């Protein structure tokens, strides 16, 4: 099965080149690498424009910052592989774990795979206590409405059959993508699997962007996309 990797990117000049290298050197053959620069103003776009072209690279650009969900909407609509992997641009997730992530789909067991930071035996950087609590609360709240038993709804590693993810209208422009897509795949009765992944989290000083306001918006999205048809 052919694999497309979609990387939403905003102001990641310190990591984007390394992430692309890691994706292209993963043990999974990548049919296409789609990077969506979401209006970066730190030189990320210029760096991407200077990178050598290749047959499997597709770099797309937003003229203004719109948010992670908007970047994913752009990237997913362009994907052509049988499997679509969402890869963050910040080095928090390791592309060497792609084989484990895509295996349930290859084995025709799953339509969607979530890479859980809270299961498995891989390395996990120790960071913010309240972030962990917040992630747990959001996951439990989401599970209450979807009636599925995820351990990490907010994970940045999500993998889909292309025809499935392209059939879903993505409304959220920012981090609300995570609860929105979870509600929508659950409503469709998709076969959802989780795979434990390593997590090399970063601090706010290192460029982490998600904050408490995004947590509040996630609660709104859980209610909106689960309760409304």
Secondary structure by P-SEA (a helix, b strand, c coil): cbbbbbbbbccccccaaaaaaaaaaccccccbbbbbbcccccaaaaaaaaccccccbbbbbbcccccaaaaaaaaaaaccccbbbbbbcccccccccccccccccccccccbbbbcccccccbbbbccaaaaaaaaaaaaaaaaaacccccccccccccccaaaaaaccccccccaaaaaaaaaaaaaccbbbbbbbbbbcccccccccccaaaaaaaaaaaaaaaacc
